[in-house]
Structure formats: structure tokens, C-alpha cells
Amino acid sequence: MKHYYIIDFDSTFTQVEALDELARISLEHHPARELIYTEIERLTNAAMEGNISFRESLAGRVKLLQANKSHLEKLISTLKKKVSSSFSRNRVFLREHSEDVLIVSGGFKEFITPVVTPYGIKTENIYANTFIFDEDGNIVGYDESNPLSDEGGKVKLLKTMNLDGTIYGIGDGYSDFQLKESGLIEKFYAFTENIERKSVSEKADHITPSLDEFLYVNHLPRAISYPKNRILCLIVGDVPEIAIHLLRRDGFSIRHKETLEEKYVKDVGMLLLANGIDITDEQLSQAEKLKTIGYLGNSKGHINRELCNEMGIVLFDDKKDKKRSGEFIPKRMADFINKGDTAMSRNFPNMQLPRIHQAHRLIHIHKNVPGIMAQINNVFAQHHINIVAQFLMTKGNIGYVITDISKGYDDTLLKELRQITTTIKLRILY
């Protein structure tokens, strides 16, 4: 059966509400601009949360804009820079499913079309409102006959489309939930990468903090194998706000605690510790999912590096300059999770890797003994896997192999790589 993916635009495909951004452009020099901005945002949120009708919200916002075509040009430029990160990195999925992806929005085609079409989305698959302009190019209204300008517009539109297949809806607002409420779509995914509206997410079939999460739970091709929002990043102690911001912005699931609470140890994937915080050998040995530790200072005497090696945990610290650690260490941790970089780690070989495109990256951490590379490549050869690039470095008792492959892999391949006797940990990045 054919599948369709109905995707919202504002605060979903893009990080922002486009009409709010347009107001900031068109009213830049207006003496009462702050008051008008506030009212436009209020109207936006009231409709998205289902507190007023969409038509009332839309009419009120358009009336307040005082915008023209020149302002729209600036808006488009802004929106292209504010595409949601998970949509941007999953451009390949959008292109390969161009027949199935539909943008359905209460926004306007004049700014939506130039933002989404570079991602392979077809013009005929964009459903949105259209502005009405006067002879000087000023926005004076919108086409009120368009069902998307009315309350329940997405439901009204979908009823006329007669899509034959399974339909999934992805969005942040009440109008997106209405599709599920109407029975027209199979599942509604509340998209929370940019904003979470509790009144909407509480009614969703699934909360998806990123497009990666949606693709993951539906077993669809994606840019990263495991959504970053599923990686628990535990931050312990007095850590600079910039460190928390950088890791949250990257999409990790953040918990910030004063002490290392036992209930998080088994599930933690990333651990950032303030200077002076200890982690015991017992705690470390229980952290089976832990991939990397960041320490804001010198970790010597606070973390057992030998045990980190035995568990395949990459340790980053900064014994020279504690002031820079708040930015330096989180970035190193994120680069390791995102690309496999171990540059400037305390215990692993120093490897800085290129980004890859249209390939899969596998990371094999093993005990540094002779013959491992031959065993790894023998597994790839038996599965007829073409290797695009491969990198090997060693440090002490740790061997670190990165392999980029050009075709898909299955569970058997991964199982055989893990069964190599000296394997410590195998990670799949893409």
C-alpha cells in the first residue's frame, strides 16, 4: 500500500513561524512594532493550541503585517537559513520520496514554495494559502475561498484529495492533530524539535523530537541510524550554560543534575562532568550504553581511563584551560557522536574524519592486537560490501577502525563484526 507523509511548514519544516518573521521584517521601523509583534505571536499560538479559530488568527495576523513583495524576498532568504536541522540532514529521504511527501500548511505558497522545492518537494505537492496584492505589491488580503484559510482547513482539503494509501501527519499545531481526529490519517506525530505545545503533544500518537525519530520508528531511510533525541546526555554539577546549550541544540536528550544519580547510569549515552566530579569504577562499569565522557578540567584521579578503554568509552578533558572547556569539550563530544571524531581525546587514537555522503559509517573499537583489520575486511568481503573509505589508528591497547561502505547492511553483518573476538564495541553512525 502506498504511504503519504503530510508535513506542516511553520515550526516543523522550518524552525520558526513565517508570519511572525515577516512581521519583524515589515514592521522593523514601526514605532509600535514590539506591541504588534506580541499580538501576532499571541494570535499564532492561540490558533496552534486550538484556543481560537484558524481563520480568526490568520485574518488578524495578515491585517497587522503591513507587508509587501519586497518584504517577502527578505523573508524567503531568512527561512532558507532556518530549515529545521533534522529536515536539512534528511534531504535525501525527501528527494527519494518526492511523490509521497506533501507540504500542507496554513501558511502561504509565496514563501513556502521557494523554501521547500530545493529539497526535492514537488510544487504540485505544496498545499497552502495565497496572498492578494494591490497594484503596488502590498499584501491586502488572501484567497478566502481556499479551504486552508478556514478553521479545520487541512481536514477539508484532505477530504477532497482522495489519497489512496496510508497517511501519516507530522506537525506541531492543533490543525495537524485535527487530521487524526477526523480519521483521515493513520497516525499523527507531534513534531517538537522547535516548540512543544502540550495541548497538541498530549493527543498525539507519537511525539517526534526530530524527523530522524519519525523515520526511525517507521523503519524508513534516514541520515543517521539512531536518533540523537534518544541518546541520553547526562550533565552533572556546575556546568556552564553554553555547554548545555550546545548539546541541547545538537538534539540530544538532556538531563542536568547536581550529582550522578544512579537511576540514569544504565541508560546514559553521553556524560558531561563538571570539574571535581568523580565517577566510581562501579558506576562506570554499569554504564553499558555510555559512548563518551566529557570532563571540564583534568580527569586524572576522577575517572578510570583504563576502564574507559575496556568499555570503549572515549574520554575528552582539558587540563590546560578550564575557561574554554565549556565550549571545547561539548563540541568534541558531539563530533564523536556525529562523525566518529576522536581528535584530542584523552584515551583514544587521535582521528579527525571527513563527513560522508550517501554511504554508511561503521565504527569498530577493539583490543589492539595483530590481524584485526584482516578479520574485519573478511566479513565485509563475505557480504560483498564495497568499502568507500577506511581508517585505522591505534593507541596503546585500543584499536579504532572507521569503515564507510556504499551499500546497505543487515543484522548478520553487524553480528559477525561484533563476534570478532577482540571487539570492544561496534557503532553504526549512518
N, C-alpha and C positions, 0 to 999 in steps of 0.2 A: 504494500500500500504506500502511496506517495505521502511524504511528510512536508508540511509547510511550517515556516518559522516567522511568526508575526512579531516584529520588533518595533518598539517605541523609539522615538528620536530624542526628545528632551530628557536630560538626566539619565538616559540609557545609552543610546549610541554616542551621545556627547555628554560631557561632564556637567553641563550647565543647562538652564532653561533659556532658550534662544531669545524669547521676547524680553526677558529680564536683561539680557546682554544688549539687545537692540535699544532698550530704554537708556542704558548707560552711555551708549554712543549718541543717540539722537538728542538726549537731554543734557549733554555734557556741560553746556553753558547756560542752562536754565536756572534761574535764581532759586526755584523751589524743587530742584532736582532730587534732593535727598528724601523729601516727603513723597514725591511721585514714585521714586524707586521703591520705597517702603510699601506703598499702596499696590503697586504692580506685583511685588513679591507676595503680598497678602492674598491678592486675587489668585495668583498661581497656586499657592499652597492650599487655599480653601477648596479649589476645584480638584486638585490632585488627591486630597484627602476625602473628597466626597461631601464637603460641607455646603457648597453652593453648586448650582448647575454649571456645566462647562460653558454653555452659551453666555451666561451672565458674566463669567470670568473672562472669556475671550473678548466680548464686546467692550468690557471695561478696560482691559489692557490695551487693546488696539486704539481706543479713543485717547488714552493717555500718552501714547508713544510719540506723536508729532514727528513721524519719521518719513523719509523719502528713499528713492532708489540709491542715492549715494551712501546713505547710512547702511543699506543692505549690503553693499560691496564691502564695507568695513566689517560688518557682522560675519559675512562668509569667511573672510580672512581669519577672524578670531575663532570661529567654530572649527575650522580645519586644524587649528592648533590644540583644540580641546576635545578631540575624539577620545572616548574612554579607552584607557590603556589596554584592557582585555579585548576590545574590538580591534584596536590597531594591530595587536600582535597576532590576531586570528584572521587576518586579511585573506589568507589562502582558503580558509573554510568558506568565507563569504563569497569569494570568487567561484569556488568549485560548486557552490550551491546557489548560484545566481538565479536559477529557475524557481527555487523554493523559498528564498528569503524575501519577505515583504516588509517594507517600512510603512507602518500605519500610524499616523500622528495627527494630533490636533494642531500641530504647527503649520508652517507654510512652505509650499513647494519652492518658492523663490529662493529660500536659503537652505532647504533640506537637500534638494537635488544636487547642487554643486559640491556638497559635503560628502554625500554617501556614494555617488557614482564612481569616484576613484577607487572605491573598494569592491567594484565589480557588480554592485547592485543595479539592476536594470531600471531605466526610467519608468517603464510601464508597471514596475512593481513598487512604485512610490505613491502612496495614497496620503494626501494632505490637503489642507485648505489653500486658497489662493487669494492674494490681495487684490484690491481695486485701487487704481491710481488715478489722480486727476491729470490734466494735460501738462502739469509741471513736474510730474513724477512723485507727488506727495501721496502717501498712503491715506486714503479717505474711508476705507472700509474693507470688506471681504465678501466673497461669494456666499451669501446666506442660504443658497439652495444646496450647497454641499453638505451631505449628512454629517461630516466630521466637524462642522461648526456648531452642531447641536448637542444637547445632552444625550448620552448614550450613542453618540455618533459612530463609534467603532462597531458597536453591535449592529446598527442599522446598515452600515457599509457591508459588513461581513455577510449579512443575510442576502444581499444582492449578488454576492460574488460566486456562490455555489461551488466552493472549493471542495473537490472530491479527494479526501485523504485525511490523515491525522494532522491536527493543527495544534501547535504549541505557541503560547503567548509569552513574551518577555517584556517587562516594563516596570516602571516604578510607581504608577499612579492608579487612582481609582477607576479611571476609564479602561485601563488594561484588565483590572480584575473583573469588570463588567462582562468581558468576553467569556470568562469562565462561568460567571453567574448565569449567563444566558444559555449555557450548554453548547455553545458553538465551537469551543475548543476543548482539546483533550486535557491539557494541564496549563496552569498559569504559574509562571516563575517570577517572583518579585525580585527585581534587579536592584541591589543595594550597594553597588560599587561607589556610587556618588552620593546617594542620600537614601536613608531608610525611613519610610513612612509607616509607622507601626500599625495604623488603621488598615493599611494595604497588606503588609507582610504577614499579619496575623491571619489573613484569609487565604494566603497563597498555598498552592500545592507544595511549593518548594521555594526556599529563599536562596537566591543565587548571587553571591557577592561579586561575581565576575562572569563574563561569558565563558571563561575556562571551566567554571563549575557546571554551567549548563551543558557544555559539550561533554564533560567528563561523566556526568550522571546518565547521559543519554548515549554513551559509547560512540561519540562522534569524533572525527579527526580534529585535532587541536594543536596549538603551537607548543604547549607544554604538557607533559604526561600527567602530572599531578597538580591540581590547582593550588596556588600559593595560599589561598584563603583556608585551605585545610592543613597547612603547616603551622603548628602552634609555636609561636615565638614568645618565650617567657623572658621577661626583663625583671631583674632583681636588684633592689637597692636604689641608691640615689644616682640616677642616670640622667644626663642632660636631655631636655625636651627634644632637641634636634635629633638625637639618636632614635627616640621613639617615633618621631615624625617620619624619618627616612624609612624605617622598616614598615610602618603602617601604610605609607604612600606606595610602597612596593607591593602591597596586597597581602601581607602575612597577617595571621590571626594573632593579635597582640594581647598579652596579659602582663600587667605591671604589678609586682608585689614587693613588699619590703623585705621579705625573707623567702627562701626557696621552699615553697610548700610542697609536701610530699605528694599531694594528690595530682600534681602536674607532672611529676618526674617521668612516669611511664609513657606519657604522650608527647612530651616536648620534642620538637624537631630542631629548634634553634634556641640557644641560651645566651643572653647578654647579661653580664655581671658587672656591677659597679666595683670600683677599686676597693679592696678589703673584704669582699665577699668570698667565702670558701664554699667549695663543693666537695663532699666527702667521697671516698672511694665507693662506699656502699651506694650513695645516691647516683654516682656516675654509672656504676655497673647496672643499675636498674633502668637507666635511660636508654632503652633499646632502639628508640626511634631518633635519637639525637644525632644530628649530622654535623653541626658546627657550634663552637663556643666562641663568643667574643668577650674579652676581658679588658675593661677600661683601666689599664695600668699594667704592671708586671705580674703575670700569672704565676711566677715561680713561688712555690710554697703554698699556693692556694688551690692548684689543680694538678692532678697526677697526669703528667704528659705521657708517661709510658702506658697508662691505662687508656688514654685517648687513642694512642696508636693501635692498641689491641682491639679497640672497638671501632676503628675507622672514623674517628671524630676529628675534624680539622679545627685547630685552635688558633685564634688570632688574638694578639695582645699588643701592647705598646708601652714598652718600658722606658722609652726615651722622652716622650712628650704627651703627658696626660691631658693637656689642654685640647689637643687635636683629636683625642680618642673618640669623642662624642660623634664625630662625623666619619673619621677614618675607619674605625672598627665596624660599624654597621654596614658601610659600603663594601668592605671586604667580605663580610658575611653574606650579603645579598649577591655579590658577584660569584661567590662559591655556589650558592643555591641556583642562581640563574644560568651560569655558564660552566661551572666546574673550576673556576679560577682558585688557585691556592697561593697566589702571589703574596709574599710577605707573611705567610702563616708561620707559626712558631714550630710546628712539628712535622709538616708535610713538605714534599718537594715543591720548589718554587715554580709554579706553572701558570702562565697567563695565556688564555686561549682566545682564538678568534670566534666571533659569532658565526653561526651556521645558518644556512637557508636550505629548505627543502631536503632535510636529512634528519636522522635520529642520532642522538648523542648518548652513549653508554659510558659509565664510569666504573672501572674495576679497581678496587682497593685491595691489595694483597700483601702477604708477607714477602719480603724481598729475598727471593731465592732464585737460582738459575732455572731457565726453561719455562717460565710462566707465560711469556709472550707467545711462544710456540703453541702452548696449550690453548690460549685464548683464540689465536688465529685459526687453529684447527677446528674449533667449534664453529667459527664463522664460515669456514670453508665447507664444512659438512652441511651447513644450512644454505649454501650457495649465496652468501651475503657479500655484496660488493662493498669494500671499505673505501670511503671517500677520503678520510684522513685519519691518522692515528698518531698519538703522542704518548711517550713513556718517559717517566722520570722516577728516580729513586732517591731516598734519603734515609740513611740508617737502616732500620728494619722494615721500612714502608716502601712498597712499590705502587705507583699511580699510573694507570693506563686510561687514556681517553680514546674512544673509537667512535668516529662518525660514520654511519652507514647509510646507504642510498635507498634502501627499501624497508618495508615494514618487517617487524619481528613478531614472533609468537612466544607463548609462555614456555615452550620447550627450549628455545634458545636461551632464555633467561635462566631457566632451571639448570641447564648444563653449564652456563658460566658460573653460577653460584656453587656448583658441585666441584669445581676445581679446588683441590684440597687446601690450597693456601689462601683461598678467598676470605677476606675480612668483611667486605661489604660491596654490593652492586647497586648502583643508582641509575635510573633512567631519567634523563632530562627532557627529551623530546620524543 
